[in-house]
């Protein structure tokens, strides 16, 4: 039972911090990109997926495991975050083809892409893959 409780708590923390780290990745992208250049949407998807994947990895990271297991978990979180980010991107393109009204002018235009679907999908994807890997390790090797 403690495996399920640990999995639920870590998954909830992973999704919450994944969304926060995804937004941080988005803001870092806009801070690094030059002022008059609007970054393409694929770049925003990749940077937000990277931020969400870092949070998804940290939610299930345990310092006492060997580095190969931690590296495998990080690689799986990256894969899940990127797949989730692209699924959210396709979702946003399907339901918001013209973009959304952007009052804050985040993407330096009046209409900006819907960014919340691919940030939340990246957080859910990286946390989901990390949770599956953590559950397999907990079931097979009794790691909590």
Secondary structure, DSSP 8 states (H G I E B T S, - for coil): -HHHHHHHHHHHHHHHHHHHHHHHHHHHHHHHS-TT----HHHHHHHHHHHHHHHHHHHH--TTS-HHHHHHHHHHHHHHHHHHHHHHHHHHHHH-TT-EE-SS-TTSSSEE---HHHHHHHHHHHHHHHHHHHHHHHHHH---
